Amino acid sequence: MVGPPYDDRDGLIWVDGHLVPWRDARLHLLTHALHYASSVFEGERAYGGEIFKLTEHTHRLHDSAREMGFDIPWSVSEIDDACREVLRVNDIVDGYVRPIAWRGAETMGVSAQQNAIHLGIAAWP
């Protein structure tokens, strides 16, 4: 193994507007996204403390969510700011940033229009 497993690391992850300790960023087993693939994500690289084409990635995240039938309740600028914050609080200069949006665990079934939409952002060197 190259490093520690991704569920057992130090640092902070941004979840629904709050920074939480890395190990506490958990989902329930019956989260809709796990069963029905109702999630979207972007993979972004940071170089010298700047995320390459950040706003373009965030627009694509929003566009992908709309294609999946949901709207992300954070604006492009709010998500961009949160991505930068995750880099800053984790002291990452060169690394990978992973914003992901998903339907929650309120209901199970193919159609889950009432399920909450969540957003998480993690980053690692």
Helices and strands as residue ranges (DSSP letters): E 12-15, E 18-21, G 22-24, H 32-36, E 39-41, E 44-47, E 50-51, H 54-67, H 76-89, E 95-103, E 117-124
